[in-house]
Amino acid sequence: MAMQKATLGTIIIIAVVGLVATGISALVATQRVSTSGNINAVGVGVYSNSNCTTVLTNIPWGALNPGGTATQTMYVKNTGNMQETLNMTTSAWNPPSASNYITVSWNQQGSVLAANQVVTAVLTLTVSSSISGITAFLFNITIAGTH
């Protein structure tokens, strides 16, 4: 009888540990989020290479985990003959709720470019760790130069 109690106790402990482990794995399970962003340029050129010969029109951010970040380096050139102040905005989020969980920033907001000047810009996309129900999204990024 003592042997049965010990065996039954062991089985119960293993079952409880298994349930706890299952619950913990459910809390740390991740979903990858696929994304792509379109680039619109206004008053400036946006390029994927430093020689400014390949226009950048789309950023394939790739699959991201909740709480993850991705960066994209690009080159912004003032193609006009007047100084331009750089501004970046996002729009047309699909699904619209994605903008509640995803942010895009860059290191050139408010920078001033002289005519024909090129600057290296880094966009950073950050996905909230609390994102749920979104497995793919699209949005537009507008890089504008104003004078």
Rosetta blueprint (number, residue, H / E / L):
1 M L
2 A H
3 M H
4 Q H
5 K H
6 A H
7 T H
8 L H
9 G H
10 T H
11 I H
12 I H
13 I H
14 I H
15 A H
16 V H
17 V H
18 G H
19 L H
20 V H
21 A H
22 T H
23 G H
24 I H
25 S H
26 A H
27 L H
28 V H
29 A L
30 T L
31 Q L
32 R L
33 V E
34 S E
35 T E
36 S E
37 G E
38 N E
39 I E
40 N E
41 A E
42 V E
43 G L
44 V L
45 G E
46 V E
47 Y E
48 S L
49 N L
50 S L
51 N L
52 C L
53 T L
54 T L
55 V E
56 L L
57 T L
58 N E
59 I E
60 P E
61 W E
62 G E
63 A E
64 L E
65 N L
66 P L
67 G L
68 G L
69 T E
70 A E
71 T E
72 Q E
73 T E
74 M E
75 Y E
76 V E
77 K E
78 N L
79 T L
80 G L
81 N L
82 M L
83 Q L
84 E E
85 T E
86 L E
87 N E
88 M E
89 T E
90 T E
91 S E
92 A E
93 W E
94 N E
95 P L
96 P H
97 S H
98 A H
99 S H
100 N H
101 Y L
102 I E
103 T E
104 V E
105 S E
106 W E
107 N L
108 Q L
109 Q L
110 G L
111 S L
112 V E
113 L E
114 A L
115 A L
116 N L
117 Q L
118 V E
119 V E
120 T E
121 A E
122 V E
123 L E
124 T E
125 L E
126 T E
127 V E
128 S L
129 S L
130 S L
131 I L
132 S L
133 G L
134 I L
135 T L
136 A E
137 F E
138 L E
139 F E
140 N E
141 I E
142 T E
143 I E
144 A E
145 G E
146 T E
147 H L
